[in-house]
């Protein structure tokens, strides 16, 4: 059986630290596969974003929340 390190998902528009310098977040998808996992990786002066999800109003709203609350005042560098 699978063992997951967390009992729940990060709430929409937030990120969860999963290791030093790595934050995990999820974005919804409009398919049977209903979400995608994304990551923010500390890139020194800012954050590298691994995947962005599918463009749409809900995803854009979640990214605005991430930019406002999860980047620790640092920019996205790549």
C-alpha positions in Angstrom: 0.0 0.0 0.0 1.0 3.6 -0.5 2.0 5.7 2.5 1.6 9.5 2.1 3.7 11.9 4.2 0.7 14.3 4.7 -2.9 13.5 5.6 -4.4 16.4 3.6 -3.7 18.5 0.5 -2.5 22.1 0.7 -5.6 24.3 0.6 -6.2 26.1 -2.8 -4.1 29.2 -3.1 -1.6 28.1 -0.5 1.7 26.1 -0.5 3.1 23.6 2.0 6.8 23.3 2.8 7.7 19.7 2.2 11.5 20.1 2.5 13.9 23.0 3.0 13.5 25.3 0.1 10.7 23.3 -1.5 7.0 24.1 -1.4 4.2 22.0 -2.7 0.9 23.3 -4.1 -1.9 22.0 -6.2 -4.0 23.5 -9.0 -7.4 22.3 -10.2 -7.8 20.7 -13.7 -11.1 20.6 -15.7 -10.8 16.8 -16.4 -11.4 13.5 -14.7 -7.9 14.0 -13.2 -9.0 16.9 -11.1 -5.7 18.5 -9.9 -2.0 18.7 -10.7 0.9 19.0 -8.2 3.2 21.9 -8.6 6.3 23.0 -6.8 8.1 26.2 -5.8 11.9 25.7 -5.4 14.1 28.2 -3.7 16.3 29.6 -6.4 18.5 31.9 -4.3 17.1 35.3 -5.1 13.6 34.0 -5.8 11.6 30.9 -6.7 11.6 28.5 -9.6 8.1 27.3 -10.5 7.8 23.7 -11.6 4.6 23.6 -13.7 1.9 26.2 -13.6 -1.4 24.4 -14.2 -3.8 25.1 -17.0 -4.7 28.8 -17.7 -8.2 29.7 -16.6 -9.8 32.1 -14.1 -9.7 29.7 -11.1 -6.0 28.9 -11.7 -5.2 32.6 -12.1 -7.0 33.4 -8.8 -5.0 30.7 -7.0 -1.7 32.0 -8.5 -2.6 35.6 -7.3 -3.0 34.1 -3.8 0.3 32.3 -4.1 2.1 35.5 -5.2 0.5 37.5 -2.4 1.1 35.0 0.4 3.7 32.3 -0.4 6.7 33.8 -2.1 8.1 35.5 1.0 8.4 38.8 -0.9 10.8 37.2 -3.5 10.1 37.1 -7.2 9.6 34.1 -9.6 13.0 33.7 -11.3 12.1 30.9 -13.7 
